[in-house]
Amino acid sequence: MSDNTQTMPQTPTLDRVNVPADMKGLSDPELRTLADELRAETISAVSQTGGHLGAGLGVVELTVALHAIFDTPKDRLIWDVSHQCYPHKILTGRRDRIRTLRQQGGLSGFTKRSESPFDPFGAAHSSTSISAALGFATARDLGGAPEHGIGDAIAVIGDGAMSAGQAYEAMNNAGHLGKRLFVILNDNEMSIAPPVGAMSSYLSRLYAGDPFQELKAAAKGAVSLLPEPFQEGARRAKEMLKGMTVGGTLFEELGFSYLGPIDGHDLDQLLPVLRTVKTRATGPILIHVITQKGKGYAPAEAARDKGHGVSKFDVVTGKQKKTPSNAPSYTGVFAKALMDEASRDDKITAITAAMPDGTGLNLFAEKFPKRCFDVGIAEQHAVTFAAAQAAGGMKPFCALYSTFLQRGYDQVVHDVAIQRLPVRFAIDRAGLVGADGATHAGAFDIGFLANLPDFVVMAAADEAELVHMVATATAYDDGPIAFRFPRGEGVGVTLPERGEPIEIGKGRMIAKGARVAILSFGTRLSEVQKAVEALSARGISPTIADARFAKPLDREMILDLAANHEALITIEEGVVGGFGSHVAQLLADEGVFDNGLRFRSMVLPDTFIDHANPKDMYDDAKMNAADIEAKVLDVLGVTSIGAKSA
């Protein structure tokens, strides 16, 4: 800790603030000083923990202004996407734990209702805040939460979250209801990736003309005659944001009063505007704030992703401290394999939803720019868009994180599965993902895809298998097909020069043994092999098989394993209702249990597992090698000495 202590910033004003109420007595110049110290503290903390740096740095002044003007937690402040919330956490009684961010037992990297009353609503995905703010506003007006009351509802929506349809569904409803609520559009011209789509272009046009030729607030004149403090803010805006103009027509048509754009890093603008609208608003108001992601930290400002997600880093240089690995990442292997297939097949396209870097499709886009589509934070659209491409004769690969694919499930069912269209789903971040915790865990895709008729569902046991599954998906045209793979590095196997299609529904034998068979689906296979090495010391040699497919199952292999072993254990990086449940159904249908087979299924527990490193998370889930060893001993009735309870 000595090195970290030496680099701790000096923060005399911030030291006086434990909760937002402590800010009420600060002057505007003191609030500006507070913002500078808050930025330094955020940089220092994230340098020790890693996490989402750029988004938080972009909202430092906005965070200070909101907490200084509004009365949180009675006023409900919702951050969307909530990885913007690190400065907010520092100001709301959690500074003493801020260096535990995303660590096991520490603070979440997102807002979390169970963590603090200042986090009224979790928003670890995106585009939900306006819906939530409207929900709080209606609960307030209907007398909800009488014990402590609900004041104003404020949604801070940014980092690309306005590109998703739910934001507009909520605005349409809010404009219709006319409830008093505040939407802060944090327009940093960037989400994780450069902005895409018509909304980004529209926001750009709002400040592309003559500088502040008109300051208007429509929608029934809620803030029509702005007082002197805002006029001063407008004058400063004209000086500092040359070339900008106001034109909130779209938002006004949805029923919102529109103010902006204003400089989100200038407290001399933010404070009077927020004071004015808090005093005078009667209906829904949208305040358009321009910010810079990574603001105030040169390495983040210079980075292509503006320091979106970083590992631990040196504060002075910004150099990140990444652990070297001898194995490539699964994401990188997928991207390379897809580019290899695309170089031979011009019908292949790639689709992602605002995650080109995270899915590896940034590499694909460089090589095949006309065949790569980033649709913004719009997974529902991405799935239907892919479905129509497939219907039009293309071979679309829809690359999404497992947790984000959930957002497009209705489209997976109705637009893809029912029409039996050959969309290829590349499902990244399958299983437990580490520091992003429960909200980003890929726990459910096996269950929600394998229950759909005619859907092929695969899981790669290692990076070489992933290459073959990309080839399999390319060659398959009979309907939808999905393959899942985890976050992080592979296990270090040799990669094939070219992927070879796998026969649909066929698993593979890894090692033949006796008494008990372990049937693995996905990357727990490496843990199974470690467990079997330990069991061999006891004279127990299980059979190991890699299922490869959750649907269709390899009936022949599974029934053979059941017929020739006393016990069968399945293991998967998913919840109950997935692969193991399908195997159990097959065995039941075939009457295998009547013959005395002992069957066990190892799945993720029926709970949400908090953030930690993946190994510790799988320890909590009881799915690592020692747990597999204990499960084998238990099913065979062997006393387990020194092993974990099964």
ABEGO torsion letter per residue (X at the ends): XAAAAAABBBBAAAAABABAAAAAABBAAAAAAAAAAAAAAAAAAAAAAEEBAAAAAAAAAAAAAAAAABBOAABBBBBOBAAAAAAAAAAAGAAAAAAABGBBGBBBABBBAAABAABABBBABBGAAAAAAAAAAAAAAAGBGAAAEBBBBBBBBBGGAAABAAAAAAAAAAAAAGBBBBBBBBBAGBBABBBBEAAAAAAAAAAABBBGABBBBBGGGAAABBBAAAAAAAAAAAAABBGBBBBAAAAAAAGBBBBOBBBAABAAAAAAAAAAAAAABABBBBBBBBBBBGBGBAAAAABAAGGABBBBBBAAAGBBBBBBBABBBAAAAAAAAAAAAAAABAABBBBBBGBAAAAGAAAAAAABAAABBBAEBBAAAAAAAAAAAAAAGBBBBBBBBAAAAAAAAAAAAAAAAAAGBBBBBBBBGBEBAEAAEAAABBAAAAAAAAABBGBBBBBBABAAAAAAAAAAAAABAAEBBBBBBBBEBBAGBBBBABBBBBBBGBBBBABBBBGBBBBBBEAAAAAAAAAAAAAAAAGBBBBBBBAGBAOBBBAAAAAAAAAABABBBBBBBBBBGBAAAAAAAAAAAAGAAAAGBBBBBBBBBBBBBBBBBAAAAAAAAGABAAAAAAAAAAAAGBBBBGBBBX
